[in-house]
Amino acid sequence: MSVDLALTLGQLSPLLVVDDDDVFRKRLALALEKRGLMVRQAANAEDALALCAEAPPPRALVLDLRLGALSGLSVLGALASWPTPPRVLVLTGYGSIATAVHAVRLGAHGYLPKPADADEILEALMRPSAGVDDRLASASLPAPSLARAEWEHIQRVLDDSAGNISEAARRLGIARRTLQLKLKKFPPRT
């Protein structure tokens, strides 16, 4: 590890990993600790906000989008009002351009789709400018397919419904079970 990289990594400590998937969160935290970072962990939004209020506050967060009752976007919104908000990387398995843009507007430094390894996460956190990962938004991408447009619309409605599947199904005009089946599928390619 070079001296420049070590200094940059030191600027990210302490780092908070927020993910409701216990296995993923613990493995990512261990991988980041092996790279020299001091890492804390939270399984939900409430615990994340409590850990952010403790001293020393985290300088960086790896934040899952879906955390149960509160979404990662609500954590991001709460941190945006801080005098010096931490650097936040949103990490999700439910990637859509709409949620990526929303996260960046709320103050996220970047946005990566899962699966992402520790090196990809650190690279995204150390980038000098905020932005959406190239895998999600590129000027050269063709227009999305109908299936992809439907997926992104469902994600927007679900986000507007604060993650409430019953409310999102009502707004979409489909059965709740149908929506659940659509959400279980991987997002379609463009």
Secondary structure as UniProt FT lines:
FT   HELIX           3..10
FT   TURN            11..12
FT   STRAND          15..18
FT   HELIX           22..34
FT   TURN            35..36
FT   STRAND          39..42
FT   HELIX           45..53
FT   STRAND          60..64
FT   HELIX           72..80
FT   STRAND          87..92
FT   HELIX           97..105
FT   TURN            106..107
FT   STRAND          110..113
FT   HELIX           118..126
FT   STRAND          131..132
FT   TURN            134..136
FT   TURN            139..140
FT   HELIX           146..160
FT   TURN            161..163
FT   HELIX           165..172
FT   HELIX           176..184
//
